[in-house]
Amino acid sequence: MHKTKNPKMKNIKKMASAAGSAKKAAPRAPKTEAILRDADKFLLPTYKRQPIVFTHGRGCYVYDSRGKKYLDFLGGIAVNALGHAHPRIVKVIRRESARAIHLSNLFHNSFQGPLARTLAEWSGMDRVFFSNSGAEAIEGALKLARLHGRASTDAPASPARKYRILALDNSFHGRTFGAVSVTSTEKYRLPFAPLVPGVEFVRFNDVADLESKFDDTVCAILLETIQGEGGIYPVSEEFWNRARSLATKHGALLIADEIQCGLGRTGRYFAYQKFPSKPDMAVVAKPLAAGLPLGAILTTEAVAQRIAPGLHGTTFGGGPLACATALEFLNIVDSENLLANIRARAEELHDGLVDLATKFDFIREIRGEGLMIGVELSIDGAPFVSQALDRGLLINCTHDHTLRLLPPFILSRAQVRQFLRLFEKILATTPQKAVVADPAKTVSASQPALVAAR
């Protein structure tokens, strides 16, 4: 008996065959040893990486190529604010990557305007420029400051009378020429001299030094609301208020670098919102697009009026995929009430760390706000980072003796308890190395010790 062919079944078989072939053809992931060999041979030696290959993450945990699980209290250095593989972020990236990853800033996309509006509402600013990174956002902010300081009587080809930029000792603003020029640590700056001229550094939280260096030639003062790489040092309200008043008096701009401390990290949308006045510009990046590269300059209408087409731009900044993801990140922070969670978990962490400080006399100080915490030691911090890694905990050390904690905003009470148990074991079992000089004996209370950063 003749059998009729079923076209539908035929198509199904073809699809199954193609899927099987694709599965067979898919390349296997290189083995850990091969990955490390390639990295050692072909990458520029700009980082002292641990010999570990991370493969994936879930929530507050990451996993290496051998299947070991780690509690992540580093968060990609404040980038992974929602942890890893947040389902709403994954959904948006999958959806939008199938629609348009990049268009161009010669046209509008569906998400750049709404994201700018949300950031303006969060920050109290008026206008937004999207960049590729935090360092690029710093560069743009410095350009805007110089542009704002240029009077209509200044010849375009001649230096403006108002050109000086004040930054703070112990600062870190990035690796590009402009950003490293306003970064005080000589280790980062001196190998690339001569740098951008017109930059002068003010002693941290020293109001008298600020007043002595501020005059009508200053176009901007740039500061991290909480210094991150420098060891988790918050700017004092007195210093902020004086910087604000001096900037207003001299027609200069106050620029807040909130790349690490902004967008919820302190339990507020922005760290500067604890002060009675706001800056003229704020710069953000790290967690903005939940791990995708995106930074932003937020500024007032008065500053924005000085810019015109052609004076600044970017190729990748503000693309549809990154902006859609960033908009979802901001929506998640609000809809999941994460600011309240940050404040609650921060209180538990702080109380637990203060208790540990009574047990270990080499803990000198607990600093920070929200989920941006520094544990300053009187001894070398690097061995504690290594011991933590061995025990399945990710932290890092900045300025040699400050252990930096930057856990995700989704941190749970149980994970705080897990961290404190692990951390106590690490503190108790790590061999203690050389004692670091006591900052109180070498500098004033208003100026942190400027020891070499990592």
N, C-alpha and C positions, 0 to 999 in steps of 0.2 A: 504494500500500500504506500502511495506516495505521500511523504511528509511535507507540509507547507512550512516555509521558513518564517520565523518570527523575527522581524527587523528589530524589535525592542530588545529581545534577548541577545541578538547579535551585537547591538551597541553596548549592552551591559558587559558582555564578555570582552569586548575591545577595551572598555574602560578599565576593567579589572586587570587585563593583561598589561595595559600601559602603566597602571599603578604599581603592579608587581615589578615591572622593568625599572620604573623610577626608583622604587625602594632598593632594588639591587644595585642601581647605579649610584645611589647617594654615597658620597665620600664619607669614610669614617673619620671621626674627630682624631687629630693627632694625639699620640700618647704624651703624658705629662713631661717626660724627659725630653722628647723631641721639641715640644713647645718651649721649654726653658732653654734648650740649646740654641734654637732659632732666635729667641729674644736676646740672649747673651751675644750672639754673633752679629745680628743685624740692626738692633735698636740703638739709638743714641743713648749713651750712659748718663741719663739725666735723673734717674731715680735709683735709690737703693731698695729694690724690690725684694720681698720675701720669696723664697723658692716654693711658692704655692700658686696653683692655678684654680681660681674660682670659676665655677661653671654655671651656677644659677642661684636664685634666692627665692624665698617665700616669706612674706611678712617681715618680721624682725630678724630673720635668720638667713645666712648664706651657706653654701655648700661647696666644698672643693672637689677636685677631680677624683679624689679617692673616697668620696662620700662622707667626709667629716663635716659635722654641723657646727656653725659658729653663731653666737649671739652677737648681733651687729650693733655696737655702740660707737661706730665711726660714721656710718651712713654715707659712705662715699665722700667723706669730708663735707658733711652737711647737705649733700645733694639728695639722698634718698629719704626725703622727709616722710614719704608714705610707705617706707620699707621697700620690699621687692615684690614685683608681679601683682600689684594691687589690681583687682579684677576690673574696676572701672577705668583705670588707666590703660590696661591691656586692651579692653574693648574699644576705646577711642583710637588707640594707635593702629589696631587692626583695621578698623573702619576707614580711617582717614588715609592710611598708607595705600589703600586700594582706590582712593579717589584722586588725591594730589599731594605728593610729598613736597614739591617745590613749584612755585609759579615764578613770580618776580615782583619786586617792589615798584615796577612800572604799572602794576594793576592792583586792585583790591582783592583780598580773599575773604572767606566767610568768617574768619575768627579773629583777625588782627584788631579790628575796630571794637568788637565786644570785649576782648581781653584788655585792651587799653582802657575802656570805660570802667571795667571792674577794678583794675589796678588804681585808677584815679579815685574811685570811691573808697578803696581800702586805705589809700595813702593820704588823701586830702590834697593831692596835686591836681594839675589840670591837663597836662600833656604827657605823652609817652613816646619814646623811641626804642625800638627793639634792635638788639645786637646779637652777635653769636655767642658772647661770653661775658663774664664779669670784667675781665681785663679790657675788652673792647668797649664796654660801657663806661669804664673809668676814662679811657681815652676820649670818648665822646663828651663826657662831662667836663674834662679839662679844656677841650676845644670850645665848648659852649661858654665856659667861664672866661676864657680869653676874649671870645667874641663879645660877650656881655660887657667886659671891661673896656672895650675899644670905643672911644668917643667918635662922634661924627667928624670931629676936626683932625683926628689921627689919619695921616696918610696911609693908604692900604699897604704900601711897601715898607713902611717904617715901623719900628717897635712902638707898641702902645705905651702910654705913660703908666697905665694901670695893667700890670702884667704879672706881678708876683703871686705865687701860690704858697700858702702855708699848709704844712702837714704836721703830723705828730711823731715824736720819737716812739719807737717800738711798733711803728705801723707796718702793714703789709697790704698792698693794693694790686699786685699782679706782676706779670713777667715781661710785658711789652715795654718799649722804651719810655713812654709816658708814665705808665704805671710804676715801673721800677724807679723812675726819677722821684716819685713822691713816696717811695718806700724807704724807711730810714735805715734799716739794717744794712750795714756796710758790706756784709757778705754777699748780698744780692745786688748791690749797686756798683761797687768799685770796679769789678772786672769789666764793666761796660762803659766806664767814663771815657770821654765827657758825655754827660746826660743832658736832658732838657734843662735849659737855664731858667733861673728865676724862682727856684724852689728853696724854701727855708723851713727848718724843722723846729717845732715848739715842744718844750718839755711836757710830757703827758700830765694832764690835769693841773698844770701850773698856770694859774690865771695871770700872775705877774709877768711871766715870760711871754704869754700870749699878748698881753697889753703892750709890752715893750717892742714887739715885732709887727704889730698891726698898724698900718697907716694907709694913706690914700693911694699908694701904689699897689696895694693888695687887691687882686680880682677875686680871690676865693680862699676859703679855708676848707680843707678836706679832712674828714675824720671818720674812723670806724666807731659807730655808736658803742659797740663792744669789740675790742680788739680780739681777733681770733687767733691768727698765727702767732701773735705776740704773747699769748698766754692767758687769754680770757680775762681782759681788764675792761670793765665798763667805764665809760666817760662819766664824770660826776655831773650832777645837775648844775652846780655852780659854774663849772667850766663851759658846759653847753650854753647856759644862759648868757654868759659873758661873750662867747663866740658869736651868738646870735645878735646881741646888741652891737658888738663891734662891726660885724658884717653889715648890719643895717646902717650904722653911722657912716661907714666909709664907702657905701655903695658896692660892697663885695657880696659874694654868694657863699652861703653855708651849704656844703655838700656832705651828705651822710652816706658813707659806704655801708650799706646793709646787705652786702653780698652773702655774708655768712650768718648774720644775726637777724635778718629780716624775714618777711613772709611767714610769720607765725612762730619762729624758733623760740622766742622769749615768752610766748603766751599772749602776745599782742600781734596785730598784723605787722607792725613795724616797731623796732626797739625804741625809736625816737619818740613814740607816742606816750611814753611815760613822762616826757618833759612838757612844759606848758606852751612851748612854741615849736613850730616845724621848720625844717630846712627849706632852702630854695630848690634843691635837687636831692633826690635819693637814687642810689644805684643798687640794683638787685640782679641776682642770677641764680646761683647754685640750685635751689629746689624748684625753681619757677616752672620748668617743664618736666618735672618728675624724672629727671635723668637724661632727657634730651637736651642738646646745647641751646640755651636761650638766656639772654640777659636783657636788661632794660634800664633806660634812664627815665626817671619820673621828674617832672619839673613844673614850675608855675607858668602861667600865661605870660607874665612879664619877661621871663627868660626865653620862652618859646617864640616870642615876637621878634627876637633878634636873628633867628635862623631863616634861611630861604633855600629854595631848591638849588641843589648843586654844592652847597657848603658842607654837607655831610651825607653819608649813605652807607649801605651795606648790601652785600649780595644775598646772604643766607638769612640774616636776621628777620624774624617775623614771618617765617614761612607757615603755610597752612597746617602742616602736621604738628609742628612745635607749638603753635598758638592754640590749636584745638586741645592739645594735651595740657598746656598750661591753664587754659580756661577750666578744664575738668579738675585739675589740681586745686585751683582756688574754690571751685564749687564743692569739692570733697571736704576741704578744711571747714567750710561753713556748714554744709549739710550734715556732716558727721560730728559736729561740735568739737573739733580737735583742739581748739584753743583752750577749752576747759580741761580737756584731757592732758594737754601739755602742762598746765598749771598744777593739776592734781598729781601727776607723776613726778613733776619737778620737786614738789614739796616732799614726797616720799623719798626721792633720791637724796635730796639735801639732808633730810633728817638721818637717813641711813649712813651717809658719808660723814656727817658730824659725829655720829656714834663711833664709826671706825677710827676717826681722828683721836678719840680718847684711848684707843687701844694701841695705836701705832704713832710713836712720838716723832717719826720722820714726816708725817703729814703736817705741813706748815699752815696751809690755808685752803678753804673751799671757796671758789669764786664763780660768778656767772649769774645768769638769769634763765628761767625756763629750762629747756633741754639743751642748754649751751653751758657746760660746766667744766671748770678747770680745777684739778686737784694738784696743788703745788706741793712738791716734796723738797726736803732738805738734802736729798741724795739724787743720784743719777736715775732718771726715769726709764731709760731704754730697756734695762733688764725686765722691768715690770710689763712692758709691752710684749716682749718675747715670751714671758711666762704666760701672759694672758692668751696669746696665740696658741700655745701648747694646750691650754685648758679649754679652748673653744670660745674665746671672747676677743672681739675686735675693738681695740682702742688705739690711740697713738699718743706720742709725746711731742710737745712743742717747746722750744727754747730750753731743751735739755732736761728740765725738771718739772714741767707741768703736764700731767696726764689729762688729755682732752677727751671729753665725753660728748658725743653728738648723736644720741639715739633717735630713731624715727618718731614722728608725732603720734603714731598709732600704738606706741608702747603700752603694755598692759601692766596692771598691778603685780601680777604673777611674774612678769618678766623683770620688773624692778627688783623683786625679791630674789629671783634667780641671779641677776647681776650682782647684788650685794653679797650673796653667798660665795659666788665665784671670786669676786674682787677681794673679799676677806682672805680667802685661801691664797690668792696671788700675793697679797701684801705679806702674809705670814711665811710664805715659803721661798720667796725670791731673794737670792743673795744680794746684800746691800753693797753698792760700790761707792766710789769717791763722794765725799760730801761737797755739795755746791756751796759757794760763798753765800752768806746770809745777806739778802738784799737790804735788810734794815740797817746793816752796818756799812753798806757801800753807797747807797743812794737815799734820797729823801723819801718819805712815805708817799709823796705824790708822783714819784718817778720809779717805775718798775726796772729791775735789773735788765740790762741789755746784753743777755748772753746769746751765744750763737744759736740760731734757729736751725731746724733740720733741713 
